[in-house]
Amino acid sequence: MTPFTTLTGPAIGLDRANIDTDQIIPARFLRKPRSAGYQNFLFHDLRREEADFPLNGATAAILVADSNFGCGSSREGAVYALVDAGIRCVIAPSFGDIFAGNAGKNGLLTIVLPAPLAAALRAQLPAEMTIDLPGQHLHFPDGTVHSFDMDPFRKRCLIEGLDDIGLTLAHAAEIAAFQERDRTARPWAAPSP
């Protein structure tokens, strides 16, 4: 997973609430392998139904939405589609719980901002902005700086680029030492070479 420390990039506002995972990537595309290019299916139906959809003809590193972003089913493909499209952070007043968990495990930063502050930010977009994860600060396009809360464990994982496998491998020496102690203490339980 690519570490996340600071990000300066284009931000786009999505001024609607309750964007569910089926809107992010319709279920019919989940049969395809990720190598088929999940970024091509990001907001597929909305982009075709709405000529003025904010991501039509635009790229973003940061997406600022309204409340309850990523609600609905638990599909991890929604996170894949956002990440594969180059979006590294989604800012909203609230997120679907499973979506937020999947996001953190796949390098997508989710930031919760109070609804009035998120609306004020969306009003300044599209524009470039900066996110400082170690300092937990957002630099809005108008020059103001706002802090945000972040779970310390999720913050560490994002900064160090640790997914679940990376977290486990960080303890490889301790795991090997345990296995050796266990083989010595219970030789009958160890598989023979």
N, C-alpha and C positions, 0 to 999 in steps of 0.2 A: 504494500500500500504506500502511496506517495505521501511523505510527511507534509503536514500543513502547519506553517508558522505564520507568515503574513501573506496576504493576497491583495494585490491592487489590480483591478480589472473592471470591465464593463458590467454594470448592474442594470437589470430590467425589472420593472414592476409588473406584477400580475394581480390586478386589483379585483380579486374575487375570493370568496371564502369557500371552504369545503371542497377543495380540489382533491378528488380521490385518486387512488392508484390506478384505476381503470382509465381515468382521463390522462394521467401521466403517461401510461403505456397501455393501450387496449389489450385485453386478455388474448385476443386472437394472435398477437405477435409473440406471445411467450412460448409458443411451440418451436420457435426458431432458436438456433444457438446464438449465444451472445456475439459470436464472431460474425454473425450476419449484419451487425451494426445496429445495436439498440438505439443509438442516437437518431437513427432515421425514423424511429417510431415514437419519439418523444412528442407528447401532445398531438399525436397523429390526427385524430378526428377533429379536435378543436382548431388546429392549424388549417385544415381544409374547409371547415364550416364557417370560419370567421376570417375574412380577408384582413382585418385589422388586428389579428391576434398578436400580442406583443413580441413573440419570438419569430414571427414571419419575417424573413429577410434580415434577422439580427442574430448575433451571438452574444452569449452572456457567460460570465464566470460566477456571477452572483444573481440569484433570483429572490425578489422580495414579494411575498404573497400575503394574503389576508389569513384569517384564522383557520385552524383545522386542516392544514396542508398535509397531504399524504394519508388521509383517512381512508377507510374502506378495507379491502383485503390486504393480506400480509405479503403480497408479492415483492420479492427482492428486485425483480426486474424493473420496478419503478425507479429505484436508486441507480441501478445500472444504466438506465436510459439517461438520467440526468448527468451522471459522471461521464459517460461516454460522449455526451454532447459538450463536455468541457465545463459544466457547472460544478463548482467546488463548494458552494455554500448556498443554503436556502435560509432566508430570514422570514419569520412569520410570528404572529402572536401566540400560536399554538400548533402542535403537530399531532398526527396520529401516532400513538405510542410505538407500535411495531415499526412504522416507517422510520421514526427517529432512531430506534435501535439498529435497524438495518443500515441506515445512513452512516452512523458512527463506525460501524464495522467495515464499511467500504470506502472510507475516506471522505465522505460528504459531511461537511460541518453544518449542523442545524443550530440556528441562534433564535432564541425566543425573545421578542421585544414586546413591550406593552402595545396594545392595538393603536392608540393615538400616535405613538412614536413610529410604528411601522407604517402607518398611513402617511405621516409627514415625510418619511423617507421615500415612499412610493411616489409622492407628489414631485420629488426632485429627479425622478428617473424618466428616461434612460440617461445615465451618466456614469462616470468612473468613480469608484470609491475604494477604500482600503479597509481591510480587516486585519487586526493584530490579535492573533489568538493567544500568544503568551501573555500579553498585557490585557487581554479581554476588552479591547476597544474597537469601536466602529468609527471610521472617519467618513462622515456624510459628505456628499458633493458640495454642500454649502459651507464646508469648513468646520462645522461643529463636530465634537467628539463625544461619543456616548459609550458608556460601559455596558457590558452584558454579563450575565451569570453563566457558568459552565460547570458541569460535573467534573471534578478533578481527575477522576479515572479516565473519562472519555477524552478530556483535554490532553492528558499524557499520551494516550494511544494515538490521537491524531497528530500531535507534535512529533512523536517518535516514529510514526508510520507503522504502528503495530495493529495488525488484524488478529483474530483469534489464534491463528497458527503462529504468528510472530510472537504473541504473548507467551505461548507455550514454549517456543524455542528459546526464549529469553531465560528459561529455567532449565535448559538442557543439562548443565553440569549437575544441578541438584537432582534431576531425574535419574541421570546415570549413576550418581552416588547412591541413591535409594535402591536402584535395581541391583547394584553390586552388594549392598548390605543385605538385601532380601535374598539374593542367591546364596550368600554365606549362611544366613540364619535358617533358610528353608531350602536346602539343595534339592530335596525331593520335588519341590513345586516348580523348579526351573526347567524349561525344555532342554533336552540334551542336544548337543551340537551335531 
